[in-house]
Amino acid sequence: MISGEFKESLLNIYHGEQFGEAFYATLLAEADDESEKVILAALLQLETEGKARVRPFIVKYGLPAYDNPDSIAGGVKTARRLVNEAWQSKFAAMVDIIKEQGLPEYEGLWEKVCPEEDPEAAELAKFVGAHERVILEVCENVVNGVPNPASPLDDFLNFPIGADSLMSNKEQK
């Protein structure tokens, strides 16, 4: 039996994915550098895939499966505050947000499920924790100047967007 606490946390995570989509889409719309666009598009893809992975459970548990306007507005507002920051500063702010808000919620879902009683919910809890950890890793990579900082997403995404996604000028013509 899934607890009310698990459902509440899962709904917060679902709203967090919506926040993340709006956040990365807003930053992406303002990006000029092609390599930065690829990183932001990959993070946007991760949030979209995360939301899609969580949604069946939202429906299964009778929770509202529609997008939450407050979550979306929060993502846009937070991104707009960072839009004029230097590239690495944006990601340093993301690291703080993830460590303070994301990880406790996402990794905390595991503590609210009994794997023996609901193995599917336990698998989802593992996924959302790993999902948030990979975002943190990418953000820390950007902050630390690691080459190809979004490479951890290559194995995590079902539909990856990587540095090789860019078409050269010759290919575009």
SENUMI-646842 format. One record per residue: residue number from 1; y, x, z of N, C-alpha, C in turn. Coordinates in steps of 0.001 Angstrom, whole numbers. Layout:
// residues N
REC num     n.Y     n.X     n.Z    ca.Y    ca.X    ca.Z     c.Y     c.X     c.Z
REC NUM       Y       X       Z       Y       X       Z       Y       X       Z
...
END
This chain:
// residues 173
REC num     n.Y     n.X     n.Z    ca.Y    ca.X    ca.Z     c.Y     c.X     c.Z
REC   1   -1187     841       0       0       0       0    1254     888       0
REC   2    2140     618    -897    3387    1379   -1003    4396     824     -16
REC   3    5017    1714     727    5971    1302    1758    7326     939    1145
REC   4    8081     181    1894    9445    -136    1502   10292    1123    1401
REC   5   10003    2101    2257   10724    3372    2236   10470    4124     921
REC   6    9220    4088     454    8890    4719    -831    9640    4032   -1956
REC   7    9620    2702   -1955   10301    1943   -3014   11803    2217   -3015
REC   8   12391    2262   -1842   13835    2531   -1754   14159    3921   -2301
REC   9   13351    4893   -1934   13557    6254   -2413   13338    6331   -3924
REC  10   12329    5648   -4418   12042    5647   -5852   13214    5034   -6623
REC  11   13778    3965   -6110   14928    3358   -6774   16120    4312   -6768
REC  12   16325    5029   -5668   17391    6034   -5621   17169    7122   -6672
REC  13   15925    7515   -6846   15582    8525   -7844   15839    7980   -9250
REC  14   15463    6754   -9492   15714    6116  -10796   17211    6093  -11083
REC  15   17989    5744  -10085   19449    5764  -10241   19957    7193  -10422
REC  16   19302    8149   -9785   19660    9554   -9956   19441   10032  -11383
REC  17   18390    9539  -12022   18143    9884  -13426   19250    9314  -14312
REC  18   19701    8118  -13985   20802    7507  -14739   22095    8297  -14527
REC  19   22352    8699  -13287   23501    9553  -12969   23414   10828  -13812
REC  20   22239   11450  -13806   22042   12701  -14542   22247   12539  -16035
REC  21   21736   11461  -16600   21954   11217  -18031   23444   11124  -18346
REC  22   24170   10337  -17568   25609   10171  -17795   26351   11484  -17573
REC  23   25939   12223  -16559   26550   13510  -16231   26407   14492  -17389
REC  24   25174   14714  -17829   24940   15696  -18889   25479   15214  -20229
REC  25   25433   13919  -20509   26003   13392  -21752   27509   13605  -21791
REC  26   28165   13428  -20666   29614   13631  -20597   29965   15098  -20810
REC  27   29253   15991  -20152   29496   17425  -20348   29184   17835  -21787
REC  28   28119   17289  -22340   27728   17607  -23714   28819   17182  -24696
REC  29   29397   16020  -24487   30444   15524  -25380   31671   16427  -25389
REC  30   31869   17158  -24301   33044   18030  -24181   32754   19483  -24539
REC  31   31491   19832  -24780   31110   21226  -25038   31465   21640  -26461
REC  32   31901   22888  -26606   32224   23438  -27927   31210   24486  -28368
REC  33   30723   25270  -27437   29800   26358  -27728   28415   25796  -28065
REC  34   27842   26260  -29168   26551   25724  -29625   25423   25985  -28634
REC  35   25370   27163  -28043   24288   27452  -27093   24449   26597  -25826
REC  36   25678   26340  -25419   25912   25464  -24271   25485   24029  -24601
REC  37   25741   23600  -25819   25327   22258  -26239   23809   22106  -26158
REC  38   23086   23153  -26559   21619   23094  -26525   21132   22975  -25081
REC  39   21712   23744  -24187   21308   23687  -22773   21605   22303  -22198
REC  40   22789   21785  -22462   23150   20458  -21943   22294   19363  -22575
REC  41   21992   19494  -23871   21133   18514  -24529   19721   18547  -23944
REC  42   19235   19746  -23621   17903   19866  -23018   17879   19231  -21623
REC  43   18948   19435  -20855   19025   18805  -19533   19157   17288  -19654
REC  44   19911   16832  -20628   20007   15394  -20895   18629   14835  -21261
REC  45   17907   15573  -22101   16555   15151  -22479   15649   15054  -21253
REC  46   15770   16008  -20353   14956   15987  -19138   15254   14734  -18313
REC  47   16516   14392  -18172   16885   13196  -17398   16371   11930  -18081
REC  48   16454   11898  -19405   15957   10737  -20152   14446   10602  -19985
REC  49   13739   11709  -20115   12285   11664  -19935   11913   11334  -18496
REC  50   12689   11839  -17544   12435   11513  -16138   12580   10026  -15878
REC  51   13633    9448  -16421   13863    8011  -16252   12714    7212  -16882
REC  52   12275    7647  -18047   11170    6961  -18720    9871    7077  -17925
REC  53    9665    8202  -17278    8445    8415  -16470    8452    7550  -15211
REC  54    9637    7342  -14634    9765    6573  -13394    9748    5061  -13655
REC  55   10291    4632  -14790   10486    3206  -15052    9224    2341  -14880
REC  56    8052    2745  -15363    6878    1880  -15161    6598    1580  -13679
REC  57    6886    2537  -12821    6678    2335  -11388    7757    1420  -10810
REC  58    8958    1528  -11344   10040     632  -10930    9621    -813  -11218
REC  59    9102   -1038  -12410    8649   -2379  -12791    7444   -2790  -11948
REC  60    6493   -1897  -11798    5269   -2183  -11023    5592   -2648   -9610
REC  61    6604   -2029   -9001    6953   -2360   -7618    8031   -3431   -7501
REC  62    8364   -4067   -8632    9300   -5180   -8605   10745   -4787   -8332
REC  63   11099   -3564   -8686   12463   -3072   -8470   13291   -3285   -9738
REC  64   14618   -3301   -9623   15454   -3538  -10808   15361   -2390  -11813
REC  65   14888   -2702  -13013   14642   -1691  -14037   15831   -1472  -14961
REC  66   16905   -2179  -14752   18080   -2011  -15604   18926    -837  -15103
REC  67   19781    -356  -15998   20661     752  -15622   21693     278  -14609
REC  68   21955    1122  -13636   22908     819  -12576   24293    1335  -12982
REC  69   25263     431  -13183   26588     868  -13630   27256    1853  -12669
REC  70   27008    1718  -11376   27613    2639  -10406   27054    4055  -10551
REC  71   25759    4158  -10828   25143    5474  -11026   25698    6148  -12279
REC  72   25824    5376  -13327   26346    5909  -14583   27807    6328  -14408
REC  73   28597    5464  -13794   30014    5794  -13553   30146    7032  -12678
REC  74   29268    7175  -11690   29291    8352  -10819   28985    9624  -11584
REC  75   28027    9555  -12503   27693   10720  -13325   28848   11127  -14221
REC  76   29491   10135  -14832   30630   10415  -15699   31781   11001  -14886
REC  77   32069   10391  -13746   33185   10846  -12901   32960   12283  -12411
REC  78   31751   12578  -11979   31438   13921  -11486   31556   14952  -12612
REC  79   31062   14602  -13790   31147   15523  -14935   32599   15755  -15331
REC  80   33382   14714  -15321   34792   14870  -15713   35543   15792  -14760
REC  81   35135   15795  -13502   35760   16710  -12540   35432   18166  -12868
REC  82   34319   18377  -13538   33870   19748  -13840   34190   20192  -15266
REC  83   34633   19283  -16100   34763   19564  -17524   35638   20784  -17827
REC  84   36657   21022  -17067   37554   22154  -17334   37179   23424  -16564
REC  85   36098   23366  -15813   35617   24545  -15087   34946   25515  -16059
REC  86   34904   26768  -15689   34164   27755  -16468   32679   27376  -16489
REC  87   31993   27793  -17537   30581   27438  -17741   29736   27704  -16498
REC  88   29783   28912  -15954   28951   29234  -14797   29404   28475  -13554
REC  89   30676   28181  -13433   31179   27406  -12289   30646   25983  -12302
REC  90   30531   25404  -13496   29940   24060  -13619   28531   24068  -13034
REC  91   27790   25097  -13396   26397   25150  -12963   26265   25518  -11494
REC  92   27207   26286  -10984   27204   26564   -9542   27419   25260   -8775
REC  93   28297   24401   -9281   28505   23091   -8648   27242   22243   -8737
REC  94   26544   22327   -9870   25293   21577  -10033   24241   22056   -9043
REC  95   24167   23362   -8843   23218   23913   -7878   23474   23299   -6500
REC  96   24733   23238   -6110   25079   22654   -4804   24678   21188   -4727
REC  97   24972   20423   -5768   24633   18991   -5788   23122   18809   -5676
REC  98   22377   19592   -6433   20914   19471   -6427   20346   19826   -5058
REC  99   20829   20921   -4478   20305   21345   -3180   20670   20356   -2070
REC 100   21877   19814   -2122   22340   18916   -1057   21821   17494   -1206
REC 101   21696   17017   -2449   21349   15614   -2659   20023   15423   -3381
REC 102   19872   16119   -4497   18701   15888   -5339   17380   16271   -4704
REC 103   17258   17527   -4312   15980   17989   -3767   15512   17206   -2551
REC 104   16379   16943   -1568   15881   16177    -420   15313   14804    -807
REC 105   15970   14137   -1735   15501   12816   -2159   14235   12923   -3002
REC 106   14271   13783   -4008   13164   13868   -4960   11905   14455   -4318
REC 107   12063   15548   -3592   10892   16133   -2940   10449   15296   -1742
REC 108   11368   14552   -1173   11049   13692     -33   10160   12518    -395
REC 109   10088   12171   -1682    9235   11052   -2092    7777   11327   -1742
REC 110    7369   12595   -1850    5986   12975   -1546    5592   12591    -122
REC 111    6528   12722     809    6251   12422    2212    6087   10927    2471
REC 112    6419   10103    1486    6393    8648    1662    5221    7991     947
REC 113    4264    8787     518    3114    8241    -198    1829    8846     362
REC 114     778    8060     333    -540    8536     741   -1378    8716    -531
REC 115   -1677    9955    -906   -2396   10202   -2161   -3748    9481   -2251
REC 116   -4411    9330   -1131   -5707    8650   -1146   -5552    7163   -1452
REC 117   -4481    6567    -982   -4257    5133   -1186   -3698    4825   -2569
REC 118   -2838    5693   -3078   -2227    5441   -4382   -2040    6771   -5122
REC 119   -3108    7225   -5780   -3029    8510   -6473   -1969    8537   -7588
REC 120   -1738    7403   -8244    -711    7365   -9294     679    7584   -8702
REC 121     960    6947   -7586    2263    7127   -6929    2409    8562   -6427
REC 122    1308    9135   -5955    1344   10529   -5495    1633   11471   -6662
REC 123    1014   11201   -7803    1263   12014   -8999    2720   11887   -9424
REC 124    3278   10702   -9353    4689   10502   -9672    5575   11284   -8699
REC 125    5230   11247   -7426    6012   11976   -6418    6002   13473   -6709
REC 126    4854   14007   -7121    4773   15418   -7497    5664   15696   -8701
REC 127    5599   14795   -9675    6398   14962  -10888    7892   14998  -10580
REC 128    8388   14050   -9786    9841   14001   -9552   10311   15230   -8773
REC 129    9482   15726   -7872    9837   16954   -7163    9915   18138   -8122
REC 130    8921   18262   -8997    8914   19348   -9981   10073   19189  -10963
REC 131   10373   17970  -11322   11490   17653  -12225   12802   18188  -11652
REC 132   13055   17917  -10400   14310   18360   -9788   14320   19874   -9609
REC 133   13170   20447   -9319   13070   21906   -9176   13373   22619  -10494
REC 134   12921   22058  -11612   13161   22715  -12898   14640   22624  -13277
REC 135   15301   21538  -12922   16750   21455  -13158   17452   22535  -12336
REC 136   17063   22661  -11085   17647   23684  -10223   17437   25071  -10820
REC 137   16246   25336  -11309   15950   26645  -11893   16848   26933  -13096
REC 138   17020   25951  -13966   17888   26131  -15135   19324   26404  -14692
REC 139   19811   25607  -13744   21182   25783  -13256   21377   27159  -12627
REC 140   20423   27590  -11824   20511   28924  -11220   20442   30010  -12289
REC 141   19642   29792  -13331   19573   30758  -14426   20931   30929  -15097
REC 142   21625   29807  -15325   22951   29883  -15944   23906   30648  -15032
REC 143   23908   30288  -13757   24797   30948  -12793   24543   32451  -12755
REC 144   23280   32847  -12839   22902   34257  -12729   22878   34996  -14062
REC 145   23283   34324  -15141   23349   34976  -16447   22009   35344  -17044
REC 146   20965   34595  -16700   19630   34858  -17231   19600   34486  -18721
REC 147   19080   35381  -19575   18966   35030  -20998   18064   33803  -21188
REC 148   18413   32968  -22144   17686   31727  -22428   17427   30945  -21138
REC 149   18501   30535  -20467   18374   29923  -19136   17606   28611  -19090
REC 150   17541   27917  -20205   16849   26628  -20209   15376   26748  -20570
REC 151   14867   27962  -20728   13465   28139  -21131   12454   27461  -20196
REC 152   12722   27305  -18881   11752   26591  -18051   11507   25147  -18508
REC 153   12457   24591  -19246   12289   23219  -19730   11298   23135  -20889
REC 154   11079   24244  -21586   10223   24225  -22767    8837   23672  -22476
REC 155    8279   24041  -21343    6937   23567  -20988    6967   22238  -20244
REC 156    8123   21869  -19712    8222   20665  -18891    8481   19415  -19734
REC 157    9251   19576  -20792    9627   18423  -21608    8513   18018  -22572
REC 158    8372   16724  -22786    7458   16226  -23807    8051   16428  -25195
REC 159    9362   16344  -25280   10090   16519  -26536   11168   17580  -26309
REC 160   10775   18852  -26315   11690   19929  -25931   12845   20137  -26909
REC 161   13945   20564  -26338   15118   20991  -27091   15392   22402  -26604
REC 162   15139   23377  -27458   15322   24767  -27058   16290   25482  -27968
REC 163   16479   26752  -27705   17404   27568  -28491   17029   27544  -29968
REC 164   15740   27404  -30267   15308   27358  -31659   15595   26007  -32311
REC 165   16175   25065  -31559   16530   23754  -32102   17750   23817  -33009
REC 166   18580   24846  -32820   19787   24984  -33634   19416   25358  -35077
REC 167   20027   24674  -36004   19852   25032  -37399   20905   26088  -37746
REC 168   20480   27057  -38503   21456   28056  -38943   22372   27406  -39979
REC 169   23492   28026  -40252   24416   27496  -41254   23747   27371  -42620
REC 170   22838   28306  -42945   22131   28245  -44230   21251   27000  -44300
REC 171   20574   26686  -43190   19671   25526  -43177   20434   24216  -43275
REC 172   21654   24186  -42774   22445   22965  -42767   22980   22621  -44153
REC 173   23039   23608  -45047   23629   23369  -46372   22610   22889  -47357
END
